[in-house]
Amino acid sequence: MTEHRDPLAIAIAPGQSILVDTSVVLAYLAGGEKATDLATRLFDSFVATGRNMAALSAITVAEILVRPFRRGPAAVATAEGFLRHFGDLRLIDVTYDVAREGARIRAETDLPMPDALIVASASVAEIDLLVTNDHDWRSRLAKALPDLDVVVLDAFG
């Protein structure tokens, strides 16, 4: 499919920075989920090629390592290999500014704190797009962060 007719490529324009939510990373790493093919396209065609800069919140790192720690050292090594060596993934730490913004977002949206911190990471780092599989984020964040675009990945599947 050519890029100008590809709805995902239209929603995530070349050069836009993206913060990838935990749900998308898990779909990519675990496979077998509804959004796995789209997550694979996102990482392999958009991020790995340099088309889009991608970032992860430190909260996402913690969340995606839970399953591997339950499965054992080989699974942990695979997940950490992705985190440490996949393209130019930028890691956004939970700083005071991120924590403060996370508290504001939680107060306004009632998102769980881990989700609010992930969203705050995108806001504080001035990321263009937040890519998630959480369908309610777009409506919940519209008032709190009107300038942050939210792409629900599995809506394209």
N, CA, C and O atoms as a GROMACS GRO file, in nm:
protein
  628
    1MET      N    1   0.085  -0.117   0.000
    1MET     CA    2   0.000   0.000   0.000
    1MET      C    3   0.089   0.123   0.000
    1MET      O    4   0.182   0.133   0.080
    2THR      N    5   0.062   0.216  -0.088
    2THR     CA    6   0.142   0.337  -0.092
    2THR      C    7   0.108   0.424   0.028
    2THR      O    8  -0.005   0.423   0.078
    3GLU      N    9   0.207   0.500   0.071
    3GLU     CA   10   0.191   0.576   0.194
    3GLU      C   11   0.076   0.676   0.188
    3GLU      O   12   0.008   0.696   0.288
    4HIS      N   13   0.054   0.738   0.072
    4HIS     CA   14  -0.051   0.840   0.065
    4HIS      C   15  -0.191   0.781   0.076
    4HIS      O   16  -0.287   0.856   0.096
    5ARG      N   17  -0.207   0.650   0.064
    5ARG     CA   18  -0.338   0.584   0.080
    5ARG      C   19  -0.345   0.503   0.208
    5ARG      O   20  -0.449   0.444   0.238
    6ASP      N   21  -0.239   0.499   0.282
    6ASP     CA   22  -0.232   0.421   0.404
    6ASP      C   23  -0.282   0.506   0.521
    6ASP      O   24  -0.217   0.604   0.557
    7PRO      N   25  -0.397   0.470   0.580
    7PRO     CA   26  -0.452   0.552   0.689
    7PRO      C   27  -0.357   0.569   0.807
    7PRO      O   28  -0.354   0.676   0.868
    8LEU      N   29  -0.279   0.465   0.840
    8LEU     CA   30  -0.185   0.477   0.952
    8LEU      C   31  -0.074   0.575   0.917
    8LEU      O   32  -0.033   0.655   1.002
    9ALA      N   33  -0.025   0.570   0.794
    9ALA     CA   34   0.080   0.663   0.751
    9ALA      C   35   0.029   0.806   0.743
    9ALA      O   36   0.107   0.901   0.757
   10ILE      N   37  -0.098   0.823   0.720
   10ILE     CA   38  -0.158   0.957   0.719
   10ILE      C   39  -0.173   1.007   0.863
   10ILE      O   40  -0.145   1.124   0.891
   11ALA      N   41  -0.216   0.920   0.953
   11ALA     CA   42  -0.236   0.958   1.094
   11ALA      C   43  -0.104   0.989   1.162
   11ALA      O   44  -0.098   1.075   1.250
   12ILE      N   45   0.002   0.919   1.122
   12ILE     CA   46   0.136   0.941   1.179
   12ILE      C   47   0.224   0.988   1.064
   12ILE      O   48   0.283   0.907   0.992
   13ALA      N   49   0.232   1.117   1.048
   13ALA     CA   50   0.305   1.175   0.935
   13ALA      C   51   0.456   1.160   0.954
   13ALA      O   52   0.505   1.156   1.067
   14PRO      N   53   0.530   1.152   0.845
   14PRO     CA   54   0.676   1.146   0.855
   14PRO      C   55   0.730   1.266   0.935
   14PRO      O   56   0.685   1.379   0.917
   15GLY      N   57   0.824   1.238   1.021
   15GLY     CA   58   0.887   1.344   1.100
   15GLY      C   59   0.820   1.374   1.232
   15GLY      O   60   0.879   1.439   1.318
   16GLN      N   61   0.697   1.328   1.250
   16GLN     CA   62   0.632   1.352   1.379
   16GLN      C   63   0.696   1.265   1.486
   16GLN      O   64   0.727   1.148   1.462
   17SER      N   65   0.714   1.324   1.603
   17SER     CA   66   0.765   1.246   1.716
   17SER      C   67   0.648   1.175   1.782
   17SER      O   68   0.538   1.230   1.792
   18ILE      N   69   0.674   1.052   1.828
   18ILE     CA   70   0.567   0.974   1.889
   18ILE      C   71   0.612   0.919   2.024
   18ILE      O   72   0.727   0.879   2.041
   19LEU      N   73   0.519   0.917   2.117
   19LEU     CA   74   0.541   0.845   2.242
   19LEU      C   75   0.455   0.720   2.232
   19LEU      O   76   0.334   0.728   2.209
   20VAL      N   77   0.516   0.605   2.248
   20VAL     CA   78   0.447   0.478   2.233
   20VAL      C   79   0.406   0.428   2.371
   20VAL      O   80   0.489   0.412   2.461
   21ASP      N   81   0.277   0.403   2.386
   21ASP     CA   82   0.221   0.354   2.512
   21ASP      C   83   0.254   0.206   2.531
   21ASP      O   84   0.285   0.135   2.436
   22THR      N   85   0.246   0.163   2.654
   22THR     CA   86   0.276   0.026   2.692
   22THR      C   87   0.197  -0.075   2.609
   22THR      O   88   0.252  -0.177   2.567
   23SER      N   89   0.070  -0.050   2.587
   23SER     CA   90  -0.015  -0.145   2.515
   23SER      C   91   0.038  -0.175   2.376
   23SER      O   92   0.026  -0.288   2.328
   24VAL      N   93   0.094  -0.076   2.310
   24VAL     CA   94   0.148  -0.093   2.176
   24VAL      C   95   0.279  -0.172   2.180
   24VAL      O   96   0.301  -0.260   2.096
   25VAL      N   97   0.365  -0.141   2.276
   25VAL     CA   98   0.491  -0.214   2.288
   25VAL      C   99   0.463  -0.361   2.319
   25VAL      O  100   0.528  -0.449   2.263
   26LEU      N  101   0.368  -0.388   2.408
   26LEU     CA  102   0.334  -0.526   2.440
   26LEU      C  103   0.277  -0.600   2.320
   26LEU      O  104   0.307  -0.718   2.300
   27ALA      N  105   0.197  -0.533   2.238
   27ALA     CA  106   0.144  -0.596   2.117
   27ALA      C  107   0.259  -0.632   2.023
   27ALA      O  108   0.255  -0.736   1.957
   28TYR      N  109   0.360  -0.548   2.017
   28TYR     CA  110   0.477  -0.573   1.932
   28TYR      C  111   0.560  -0.689   1.986
   28TYR      O  112   0.596  -0.779   1.911
   29LEU      N  113   0.589  -0.687   2.114
   29LEU     CA  114   0.678  -0.787   2.173
   29LEU      C  115   0.611  -0.923   2.192
   29LEU      O  116   0.674  -1.026   2.168
   30ALA      N  117   0.485  -0.924   2.234
   30ALA     CA  118   0.418  -1.049   2.267
   30ALA      C  119   0.362  -1.119   2.144
   30ALA      O  120   0.361  -1.242   2.137
   31GLY      N  121   0.317  -1.041   2.047
   31GLY     CA  122   0.254  -1.102   1.930
   31GLY      C  123   0.119  -1.160   1.963
   31GLY      O  124   0.082  -1.173   2.080
   32GLY      N  125   0.045  -1.195   1.861
   32GLY     CA  126  -0.082  -1.260   1.879
   32GLY      C  127  -0.196  -1.173   1.927
   32GLY      O  128  -0.303  -1.224   1.960
   33GLU      N  129  -0.176  -1.042   1.934
   33GLU     CA  130  -0.282  -0.952   1.977
   33GLU      C  131  -0.342  -0.884   1.855
   33GLU      O  132  -0.283  -0.884   1.747
   34LYS      N  133  -0.460  -0.827   1.872
   34LYS     CA  134  -0.529  -0.760   1.762
   34LYS      C  135  -0.439  -0.656   1.694
   34LYS      O  136  -0.440  -0.643   1.572
   35ALA      N  137  -0.363  -0.584   1.773
   35ALA     CA  138  -0.281  -0.474   1.719
   35ALA      C  139  -0.138  -0.515   1.685
   35ALA      O  140  -0.057  -0.429   1.652
   36THR      N  141  -0.105  -0.644   1.692
   36THR     CA  142   0.033  -0.686   1.669
   36THR      C  143   0.085  -0.645   1.532
   36THR      O  144   0.196  -0.593   1.521
   37ASP      N  145   0.008  -0.669   1.426
   37ASP     CA  146   0.054  -0.633   1.291
   37ASP      C  147   0.076  -0.482   1.278
   37ASP      O  148   0.174  -0.439   1.218
   38LEU      N  149  -0.013  -0.403   1.335
   38LEU     CA  150   0.001  -0.257   1.330
   38LEU      C  151   0.120  -0.211   1.414
   38LEU      O  152   0.193  -0.121   1.373
   39ALA      N  153   0.139  -0.271   1.530
   39ALA     CA  154   0.254  -0.236   1.614
   39ALA      C  155   0.384  -0.271   1.542
   39ALA      O  156   0.481  -0.197   1.550
   40THR      N  157   0.385  -0.384   1.473
   40THR     CA  158   0.503  -0.424   1.397
   40THR      C  159   0.531  -0.324   1.286
   40THR      O  160   0.646  -0.286   1.265
   41ARG      N  161   0.428  -0.281   1.216
   41ARG     CA  162   0.446  -0.177   1.113
   41ARG      C  163   0.498  -0.048   1.174
   41ARG      O  164   0.588   0.016   1.118
   42LEU      N  165   0.442  -0.010   1.287
   42LEU     CA  166   0.485   0.113   1.353
   42LEU      C  167   0.634   0.108   1.385
   42LEU      O  168   0.709   0.199   1.349
   43PHE      N  169   0.677   0.002   1.452
   43PHE     CA  170   0.818  -0.007   1.493
   43PHE      C  171   0.911  -0.036   1.375
   43PHE      O  172   1.015   0.029   1.363
   44ASP      N  173   0.876  -0.130   1.290
   44ASP     CA  174   0.968  -0.171   1.183
   44ASP      C  175   0.970  -0.077   1.063
   44ASP      O  176   1.074  -0.061   1.000
   45SER      N  177   0.855  -0.014   1.032
   45SER     CA  178   0.850   0.072   0.914
   45SER      C  179   0.861   0.221   0.946
   45SER      O  180   0.911   0.298   0.864
   46PHE      N  181   0.815   0.261   1.062
   46PHE     CA  182   0.817   0.403   1.096
   46PHE      C  183   0.935   0.440   1.185
   46PHE      O  184   1.004   0.539   1.160
   47VAL      N  185   0.959   0.360   1.289
   47VAL     CA  186   1.063   0.394   1.387
   47VAL      C  187   1.200   0.344   1.343
   47VAL      O  188   1.296   0.422   1.340
   48ALA      N  189   1.211   0.217   1.309
   48ALA     CA  190   1.342   0.159   1.276
   48ALA      C  191   1.405   0.225   1.153
   48ALA      O  192   1.528   0.228   1.140
   49THR      N  193   1.323   0.277   1.066
   49THR     CA  194   1.373   0.342   0.944
   49THR      C  195   1.410   0.488   0.966
   49THR      O  196   1.469   0.552   0.878
   50GLY      N  197   1.376   0.542   1.083
   50GLY     CA  198   1.404   0.683   1.110
   50GLY      C  199   1.294   0.775   1.060
   50GLY      O  200   1.307   0.897   1.071
   51ARG      N  201   1.187   0.721   1.006
   51ARG     CA  202   1.075   0.803   0.958
   51ARG      C  203   1.016   0.885   1.072
   51ARG      O  204   0.980   1.001   1.056
   52ASN      N  205   1.007   0.821   1.190
   52ASN     CA  206   0.954   0.887   1.309
   52ASN      C  207   1.042   0.857   1.429
   52ASN      O  208   1.083   0.743   1.449
   53MET      N  209   1.070   0.960   1.508
   53MET     CA  210   1.140   0.943   1.634
   53MET      C  211   1.039   0.891   1.735
   53MET      O  212   0.926   0.940   1.742
   54ALA      N  213   1.079   0.791   1.813
   54ALA     CA  214   0.988   0.735   1.913
   54ALA      C  215   1.048   0.746   2.052
   54ALA      O  216   1.170   0.741   2.070
   55ALA      N  217   0.960   0.762   2.148
   55ALA     CA  218   0.999   0.770   2.288
   55ALA      C  219   0.911   0.678   2.370
   55ALA      O  220   0.798   0.646   2.332
   56LEU      N  221   0.965   0.635   2.482
   56LEU     CA  222   0.892   0.557   2.580
   56LEU      C  223   0.906   0.624   2.715
   56LEU      O  224   1.011   0.680   2.748
   57SER      N  225   0.801   0.619   2.793
   57SER     CA  226   0.808   0.664   2.931
   57SER      C  227   0.880   0.558   3.013
   57SER      O  228   0.871   0.439   2.982
   58ALA      N  229   0.950   0.599   3.117
   58ALA     CA  230   1.010   0.503   3.209
   58ALA      C  231   0.903   0.414   3.272
   58ALA      O  232   0.932   0.301   3.310
   59ILE      N  233   0.781   0.465   3.283
   59ILE     CA  234   0.669   0.385   3.335
   59ILE      C  235   0.642   0.268   3.240
   59ILE      O  236   0.616   0.157   3.285
   60THR      N  237   0.646   0.294   3.110
   60THR     CA  238   0.626   0.188   3.011
   60THR      C  239   0.734   0.081   3.025
   60THR      O  240   0.705  -0.038   3.016
   61VAL      N  241   0.857   0.123   3.046
   61VAL     CA  242   0.966   0.027   3.065
   61VAL      C  243   0.932  -0.067   3.181
   61VAL      O  244   0.944  -0.189   3.168
   62ALA      N  245   0.891  -0.010   3.293
   62ALA     CA  246   0.855  -0.093   3.409
   62ALA      C  247   0.739  -0.185   3.377
   62ALA      O  248   0.740  -0.303   3.414
   63GLU      N  249   0.638  -0.133   3.309
   63GLU     CA  250   0.520  -0.214   3.279
   63GLU      C  251   0.552  -0.329   3.183
   63GLU      O  252   0.502  -0.439   3.200
   64ILE      N  253   0.635  -0.303   3.082
   64ILE     CA  254   0.661  -0.410   2.986
   64ILE      C  255   0.757  -0.516   3.039
   64ILE      O  256   0.766  -0.624   2.981
   65LEU      N  257   0.827  -0.487   3.146
   65LEU     CA  258   0.918  -0.588   3.202
   65LEU      C  259   0.849  -0.683   3.301
   65LEU      O  260   0.910  -0.782   3.343
   66VAL      N  261   0.726  -0.655   3.339
   66VAL     CA  262   0.656  -0.741   3.435
   66VAL      C  263   0.637  -0.882   3.379
   66VAL      O  264   0.676  -0.979   3.444
   67ARG      N  265   0.578  -0.895   3.261
   67ARG     CA  266   0.556  -1.027   3.201
   67ARG      C  267   0.686  -1.104   3.185
   67ARG      O  268   0.693  -1.221   3.225
   68PRO      N  269   0.791  -1.044   3.128
   68PRO     CA  270   0.916  -1.118   3.116
   68PRO      C  271   0.972  -1.165   3.250
   68PRO      O  272   1.023  -1.277   3.258
   69PHE      N  273   0.965  -1.083   3.353
   69PHE     CA  274   1.015  -1.127   3.484
   69PHE      C  275   0.935  -1.246   3.536
   69PHE      O  276   0.989  -1.331   3.607
   70ARG      N  277   0.809  -1.253   3.501
   70ARG     CA  278   0.728  -1.369   3.541
   70ARG      C  279   0.766  -1.494   3.463
   70ARG      O  280   0.754  -1.605   3.513
   71ARG      N  281   0.812  -1.474   3.340
   71ARG     CA  282   0.845  -1.588   3.252
   71ARG      C  283   0.986  -1.640   3.269
   71ARG      O  284   1.012  -1.758   3.245
   72GLY      N  285   1.078  -1.554   3.309
   72GLY     CA  286   1.214  -1.601   3.332
   72GLY      C  287   1.320  -1.520   3.259
   72GLY      O  288   1.287  -1.430   3.182
   73PRO      N  289   1.447  -1.553   3.283
   73PRO     CA  290   1.559  -1.475   3.232
   73PRO      C  291   1.563  -1.458   3.080
   73PRO      O  292   1.600  -1.351   3.032
   74ALA      N  293   1.525  -1.559   3.004
   74ALA     CA  294   1.529  -1.547   2.858
   74ALA      C  295   1.431  -1.440   2.810
   74ALA      O  296   1.462  -1.361   2.721
   75ALA      N  297   1.312  -1.439   2.869
   75ALA     CA  298   1.212  -1.338   2.833
   75ALA      C  299   1.258  -1.198   2.872
   75ALA      O  300   1.236  -1.102   2.799
   76VAL      N  301   1.322  -1.187   2.989
   76VAL     CA  302   1.376  -1.057   3.033
   76VAL      C  303   1.483  -1.010   2.935
   76VAL      O  304   1.485  -0.893   2.898
   77ALA      N  305   1.570  -1.100   2.894
   77ALA     CA  306   1.677  -1.064   2.800
   77ALA      C  307   1.619  -1.015   2.668
   77ALA      O  308   1.671  -0.920   2.609
   78THR      N  309   1.513  -1.079   2.620
   78THR     CA  310   1.450  -1.036   2.495
   78THR      C  311   1.392  -0.896   2.509
   78THR      O  312   1.415  -0.810   2.423
   79ALA      N  313   1.317  -0.873   2.616
   79ALA     CA  314   1.256  -0.741   2.637
   79ALA      C  315   1.362  -0.634   2.655
   79ALA      O  316   1.351  -0.525   2.598
   80GLU      N  317   1.466  -0.663   2.732
   80GLU     CA  318   1.572  -0.564   2.752
   80GLU      C  319   1.652  -0.542   2.625
   80GLU      O  320   1.701  -0.431   2.600
   81GLY      N  321   1.667  -0.644   2.544
   81GLY     CA  322   1.733  -0.626   2.414
   81GLY      C  323   1.658  -0.526   2.329
   81GLY      O  324   1.718  -0.440   2.265
   82PHE      N  325   1.526  -0.538   2.327
   82PHE     CA  326   1.444  -0.442   2.255
   82PHE      C  327   1.463  -0.302   2.312
   82PHE      O  328   1.486  -0.206   2.238
   83LEU      N  329   1.454  -0.290   2.444
   83LEU     CA  330   1.462  -0.158   2.508
   83LEU      C  331   1.598  -0.091   2.487
   83LEU      O  332   1.604   0.031   2.468
   84ARG      N  333   1.702  -0.167   2.489
   84ARG     CA  334   1.837  -0.109   2.483
   84ARG      C  335   1.890  -0.093   2.340
   84ARG      O  336   1.980  -0.012   2.316
   85HIS      N  337   1.835  -0.169   2.248
   85HIS     CA  338   1.899  -0.173   2.116
   85HIS      C  339   1.807  -0.144   1.998
   85HIS      O  340   1.853  -0.145   1.884
   86PHE      N  341   1.678  -0.118   2.022
   86PHE     CA  342   1.590  -0.093   1.909
   86PHE      C  343   1.602   0.052   1.864
   86PHE      O  344   1.560   0.143   1.934
   87GLY      N  345   1.659   0.071   1.748
   87GLY     CA  346   1.666   0.204   1.689
   87GLY      C  347   1.710   0.311   1.787
   87GLY      O  348   1.800   0.290   1.869
   88ASP      N  349   1.647   0.421   1.776
   88ASP     CA  350   1.678   0.534   1.862
   88ASP      C  351   1.562   0.564   1.956
   88ASP      O  352   1.515   0.678   1.964
   89LEU      N  353   1.516   0.463   2.026
   89LEU     CA  354   1.410   0.486   2.122
   89LEU      C  355   1.461   0.578   2.233
   89LEU      O  356   1.563   0.549   2.296
   90ARG      N  357   1.392   0.685   2.255
   90ARG     CA  358   1.428   0.779   2.360
   90ARG      C  359   1.351   0.741   2.486
   90ARG      O  360   1.231   0.715   2.480
   91LEU      N  361   1.418   0.739   2.598
   91LEU     CA  362   1.353   0.709   2.725
   91LEU      C  363   1.329   0.840   2.799
   91LEU      O  364   1.420   0.921   2.816
   92ILE      N  365   1.206   0.859   2.843
   92ILE     CA  366   1.170   0.980   2.917
   92ILE      C  367   1.155   0.943   3.064
   92ILE      O  368   1.066   0.868   3.101
   93ASP      N  369   1.244   0.998   3.145
   93ASP     CA  370   1.242   0.970   3.288
   93ASP      C  371   1.126   1.041   3.357
   93ASP      O  372   1.072   1.139   3.306
   94VAL      N  373   1.089   0.990   3.472
   94VAL     CA  374   0.987   1.056   3.553
   94VAL      C  375   1.058   1.158   3.641
   94VAL      O  376   1.106   1.128   3.750
   95THR      N  377   1.063   1.279   3.590
   95THR     CA  378   1.123   1.392   3.661
   95THR      C  379   1.015   1.462   3.745
   95THR      O  380   0.898   1.423   3.743
   96TYR      N  381   1.056   1.563   3.817
   96TYR     CA  382   0.957   1.642   3.892
   96TYR      C  383   0.851   1.696   3.798
   96TYR      O  384   0.732   1.689   3.828
   97ASP      N  385   0.893   1.752   3.683
   97ASP     CA  386   0.798   1.811   3.589
   97ASP      C  387   0.699   1.707   3.536
   97ASP      O  388   0.580   1.736   3.523
   98VAL      N  389   0.748   1.587   3.506
   98VAL     CA  390   0.659   1.480   3.459
   98VAL      C  391   0.563   1.439   3.572
   98VAL      O  392   0.444   1.420   3.547
   99ALA      N  393   0.614   1.426   3.693
   99ALA     CA  394   0.529   1.388   3.806
   99ALA      C  395   0.422   1.494   3.832
   99ALA      O  396   0.306   1.461   3.857
  100ARG      N  397   0.461   1.619   3.825
  100ARG     CA  398   0.365   1.729   3.847
  100ARG      C  399   0.258   1.729   3.739
  100ARG      O  400   0.139   1.742   3.769
  101GLU      N  401   0.300   1.715   3.613
  101GLU     CA  402   0.204   1.711   3.502
  101GLU      C  403   0.116   1.587   3.513
  101GLU      O  404  -0.003   1.592   3.483
  102GLY      N  405   0.173   1.475   3.557
  102GLY     CA  406   0.095   1.354   3.577
  102GLY      C  407  -0.014   1.374   3.682
  102GLY      O  408  -0.126   1.326   3.666
  103ALA      N  409   0.019   1.444   3.788
  103ALA     CA  410  -0.081   1.472   3.892
  103ALA      C  411  -0.193   1.559   3.837
  103ALA      O  412  -0.310   1.536   3.866
  104ARG      N  413  -0.157   1.660   3.757
  104ARG     CA  414  -0.258   1.747   3.696
  104ARG      C  415  -0.349   1.667   3.603
  104ARG      O  416  -0.472   1.682   3.606
  105ILE      N  417  -0.288   1.582   3.521
  105ILE     CA  418  -0.366   1.502   3.426
  105ILE      C  419  -0.459   1.406   3.501
  105ILE      O  420  -0.575   1.390   3.464
  106ARG      N  421  -0.406   1.343   3.605
  106ARG     CA  422  -0.490   1.251   3.684
  106ARG      C  423  -0.606   1.326   3.748
  106ARG      O  424  -0.719   1.277   3.749
  107ALA      N  425  -0.579   1.445   3.802
  107ALA     CA  426  -0.684   1.525   3.865
  107ALA      C  427  -0.794   1.562   3.765
  107ALA      O  428  -0.912   1.564   3.800
  108GLU      N  429  -0.754   1.592   3.642
  108GLU     CA  430  -0.852   1.636   3.541
  108GLU      C  431  -0.921   1.522   3.469
  108GLU      O  432  -1.034   1.539   3.422
  109THR      N  433  -0.856   1.407   3.458
  109THR     CA  434  -0.910   1.299   3.374
  109THR      C  435  -0.947   1.173   3.451
  109THR      O  436  -1.022   1.089   3.402
  110ASP      N  437  -0.895   1.160   3.572
  110ASP     CA  438  -0.912   1.041   3.654
  110ASP      C  439  -0.847   0.917   3.592
  110ASP      O  440  -0.884   0.804   3.626
  111LEU      N  441  -0.750   0.938   3.502
  111LEU     CA  442  -0.671   0.825   3.452
  111LEU      C  443  -0.594   0.764   3.569
  111LEU      O  444  -0.556   0.837   3.661
  112PRO      N  445  -0.569   0.634   3.567
  112PRO     CA  446  -0.481   0.576   3.669
  112PRO      C  447  -0.344   0.645   3.663
  112PRO      O  448  -0.300   0.688   3.556
  113MET      N  449  -0.278   0.655   3.776
  113MET     CA  450  -0.151   0.728   3.783
  113MET      C  451  -0.047   0.679   3.682
  113MET      O  452   0.018   0.763   3.620
  114PRO      N  453  -0.027   0.547   3.661
  114PRO     CA  454   0.072   0.507   3.560
  114PRO      C  455   0.038   0.564   3.421
  114PRO      O  456   0.127   0.611   3.350
  115ASP      N  457  -0.089   0.560   3.384
  115ASP     CA  458  -0.130   0.616   3.255
  115ASP      C  459  -0.109   0.767   3.252
  115ASP      O  460  -0.061   0.822   3.152
  116ALA      N  461  -0.144   0.834   3.360
  116ALA     CA  462  -0.126   0.980   3.366
  116ALA      C  463   0.022   1.017   3.353
  116ALA      O  464   0.055   1.117   3.290
  117LEU      N  465   0.111   0.937   3.411
  117LEU     CA  466   0.255   0.964   3.399
  117LEU      C  467   0.306   0.939   3.257
  117LEU      O  468   0.393   1.011   3.209
  118ILE      N  469   0.252   0.838   3.191
  118ILE     CA  470   0.290   0.814   3.051
  118ILE      C  471   0.247   0.931   2.964
  118ILE      O  472   0.325   0.981   2.883
  119VAL      N  473   0.125   0.975   2.982
  119VAL     CA  474   0.075   1.089   2.906
  119VAL      C  475   0.155   1.215   2.939
  119VAL      O  476   0.189   1.293   2.850
  120ALA      N  477   0.184   1.234   3.067
  120ALA     CA  478   0.263   1.350   3.109
  120ALA      C  479   0.401   1.349   3.045
  120ALA      O  480   0.455   1.455   3.012
  121SER      N  481   0.458   1.231   3.027
  121SER     CA  482   0.589   1.221   2.961
  121SER      C  483   0.581   1.279   2.820
  121SER      O  484   0.671   1.352   2.777
  122ALA      N  485   0.475   1.247   2.749
  122ALA     CA  486   0.456   1.300   2.614
  122ALA      C  487   0.439   1.452   2.618
  122ALA      O  488   0.495   1.523   2.534
  123SER      N  489   0.363   1.499   2.713
  123SER     CA  490   0.336   1.642   2.723
  123SER      C  491   0.463   1.722   2.756
  123SER      O  492   0.495   1.820   2.689
  124VAL      N  493   0.534   1.679   2.859
  124VAL     CA  494   0.653   1.751   2.904
  124VAL      C  495   0.763   1.747   2.798
  124VAL      O  496   0.836   1.845   2.780
  125ALA      N  497   0.775   1.635   2.728
  125ALA     CA  498   0.879   1.622   2.625
  125ALA      C  499   0.837   1.683   2.492
  125ALA      O  500   0.912   1.677   2.394
  126GLU      N  501   0.718   1.741   2.487
  126GLU     CA  502   0.666   1.806   2.367
  126GLU      C  503   0.663   1.711   2.247
  126GLU      O  504   0.708   1.745   2.137
  127ILE      N  505   0.611   1.592   2.271
  127ILE     CA  506   0.595   1.489   2.168
  127ILE      C  507   0.472   1.526   2.085
  127ILE      O  508   0.374   1.578   2.137
  128ASP      N  509   0.478   1.497   1.955
  128ASP     CA  510   0.367   1.531   1.866
  128ASP      C  511   0.245   1.440   1.882
  128ASP      O  512   0.131   1.487   1.884
  129LEU      N  513   0.269   1.310   1.895
  129LEU     CA  514   0.161   1.213   1.898
  129LEU      C  515   0.181   1.111   2.008
  129LEU      O  516   0.294   1.072   2.039
  130LEU      N  517   0.072   1.068   2.066
  130LEU     CA  518   0.073   0.959   2.162
  130LEU      C  519   0.005   0.841   2.094
  130LEU      O  520  -0.111   0.852   2.054
  131VAL      N  521   0.076   0.730   2.079
  131VAL     CA  522   0.021   0.612   2.013
  131VAL      C  523  -0.012   0.508   2.119
  131VAL      O  524   0.075   0.467   2.196
  132THR      N  525  -0.138   0.467   2.123
  132THR     CA  526  -0.188   0.378   2.227
  132THR      C  527  -0.288   0.280   2.167
  132THR      O  528  -0.325   0.291   2.050
  133ASN      N  529  -0.332   0.185   2.248
  133ASN     CA  530  -0.446   0.100   2.215
  133ASN      C  531  -0.561   0.124   2.311
  133ASN      O  532  -0.661   0.054   2.306
  134ASP      N  533  -0.547   0.221   2.398
  134ASP     CA  534  -0.652   0.256   2.494
  134ASP      C  535  -0.750   0.352   2.428
  134ASP      O  536  -0.722   0.470   2.409
  135HIS      N  537  -0.866   0.298   2.393
  135HIS     CA  538  -0.963   0.374   2.314
  135HIS      C  539  -1.019   0.498   2.384
  135HIS      O  540  -1.058   0.593   2.316
  136ASP      N  541  -1.022   0.499   2.514
  136ASP     CA  542  -1.084   0.613   2.582
  136ASP      C  543  -0.987   0.729   2.606
  136ASP      O  544  -1.029   0.836   2.652
  137TRP      N  545  -0.858   0.711   2.576
  137TRP     CA  546  -0.763   0.819   2.602
  137TRP      C  547  -0.794   0.944   2.520
  137TRP      O  548  -0.782   1.055   2.572
  138ARG      N  549  -0.832   0.928   2.396
  138ARG     CA  550  -0.856   1.046   2.312
  138ARG      C  551  -0.963   1.136   2.375
  138ARG      O  552  -0.942   1.257   2.387
  139SER      N  553  -1.074   1.078   2.414
  139SER     CA  554  -1.181   1.160   2.472
  139SER      C  555  -1.145   1.211   2.612
  139SER      O  556  -1.180   1.323   2.648
  140ARG      N  557  -1.077   1.129   2.690
  140ARG     CA  558  -1.042   1.169   2.826
  140ARG      C  559  -0.936   1.279   2.829
  140ARG      O  560  -0.933   1.360   2.921
  141LEU      N  561  -0.850   1.281   2.727
  141LEU     CA  562  -0.740   1.378   2.726
  141LEU      C  563  -0.772   1.506   2.648
  141LEU      O  564  -0.695   1.602   2.654
  142ALA      N  565  -0.882   1.508   2.576
  142ALA     CA  566  -0.914   1.621   2.489
  142ALA      C  567  -0.915   1.754   2.563
  142ALA      O  568  -0.863   1.853   2.512
  143LYS      N  569  -0.971   1.758   2.682
  143LYS     CA  570  -0.977   1.883   2.758
  143LYS      C  571  -0.845   1.911   2.830
  143LYS      O  572  -0.798   2.025   2.833
  144ALA      N  573  -0.786   1.808   2.889
  144ALA     CA  574  -0.664   1.827   2.969
  144ALA      C  575  -0.543   1.861   2.884
  144ALA      O  576  -0.457   1.938   2.926
  145LEU      N  577  -0.536   1.805   2.763
  145LEU     CA  578  -0.422   1.826   2.673
  145LEU      C  579  -0.472   1.842   2.530
  145LEU      O  580  -0.453   1.752   2.447
  146PRO      N  581  -0.534   1.953   2.499
  146PRO     CA  582  -0.595   1.968   2.366
  146PRO      C  583  -0.494   1.968   2.250
  146PRO      O  584  -0.532   1.944   2.136
  147ASP      N  585  -0.367   1.996   2.278
  147ASP     CA  586  -0.267   2.001   2.171
  147ASP      C  587  -0.196   1.867   2.148
  147ASP      O  588  -0.116   1.856   2.055
  148LEU      N  589  -0.225   1.767   2.230
  148LEU     CA  590  -0.162   1.637   2.213
  148LEU      C  591  -0.254   1.546   2.131
  148LEU      O  592  -0.364   1.514   2.174
  149ASP      N  593  -0.208   1.507   2.014
  149ASP     CA  594  -0.285   1.417   1.931
  149ASP      C  595  -0.268   1.274   1.982
  149ASP      O  596  -0.157   1.232   2.017
  150VAL      N  597  -0.378   1.201   1.985
  150VAL     CA  598  -0.377   1.061   2.029
  150VAL      C  599  -0.418   0.974   1.911
  150VAL      O  600  -0.524   0.996   1.851
  151VAL      N  601  -0.334   0.876   1.879
  151VAL     CA  602  -0.363   0.779   1.773
  151VAL      C  603  -0.389   0.646   1.842
  151VAL      O  604  -0.303   0.594   1.913
  152VAL      N  605  -0.508   0.592   1.822
  152VAL     CA  606  -0.543   0.461   1.875
  152VAL      C  607  -0.508   0.359   1.767
  152VAL      O  608  -0.579   0.346   1.667
  153LEU      N  609  -0.400   0.288   1.789
  153LEU     CA  610  -0.342   0.203   1.685
  153LEU      C  611  -0.438   0.098   1.632
  153LEU      O  612  -0.452   0.083   1.511
  154ASP      N  613  -0.505   0.026   1.720
  154ASP     CA  614  -0.588  -0.083   1.670
  154ASP      C  615  -0.717  -0.036   1.604
  154ASP      O  616  -0.794  -0.119   1.555
  155ALA      N  617  -0.742   0.095   1.602
  155ALA     CA  618  -0.853   0.149   1.525
  155ALA      C  619  -0.826   0.139   1.374
  155ALA      O  620  -0.917   0.154   1.293
  156PHE      N  621  -0.700   0.115   1.338
  156PHE     CA  622  -0.662   0.106   1.197
  156PHE      C  623  -0.662  -0.039   1.147
  156PHE      O  624  -0.633  -0.063   1.030
  157GLY      N  625  -0.693  -0.135   1.236
  157GLY     CA  626  -0.687  -0.275   1.200
  157GLY      C  627  -0.812  -0.333   1.144
  157GLY      O  628  -0.816  -0.451   1.110
   0.00000   0.00000   0.00000
